[in-house]
Amino acid sequence: MPHLLIKSLKVGLWVILSLIFTSNNSTKIKSDKLVLAAGSYMLNVAGESEFQLHGIINFETAIKRSSKGKEYTILKLNLNDGQELPGHSLGFFLSKQHQSLKMARGRHKISGNIEGFLDYFDGVFGFANINQFGESPFFAKNGAITINNIDDKILKGGINVVFENPNKGSFEINGNFIALKK
């Protein structure tokens, strides 16, 4: 009889322990792997408030010549929510002194010292207009755009950028995109 009691206590203890270790108070599951449709993006915004941006993204490429005769490869990323009255829009200009017909894969750092829409520089310039943060535009101060894959019709990558406005308001965005050629 004592043998049966000890065996029952062991089984009961294992059941209780398994319930404790498998129970979870959180019902949110975060996934680093998000399947995006071609021509879309999903960005997490962190700052005074946290939310997600998603919508339509396209890209354009060009080769331009500066007044000094240097050629630059230009890649423009256009992001917006696709609404008639947009709640947000973002844009990035990647510019590199011309080395090939395509922008290279890899990590392209924000050029925080650029203060206008220039086509002839080495680096990345970014801007954001997000209604939730007011009417003042934000400009990319640091971070990077990562290009994982680029071909004639599709560009896949990631964004991890800190934006700041003249009033010293700031926020960070990070996420992934699959852009279609415009």
Disulfide bonds with the S-S distance in Angstrom:
none
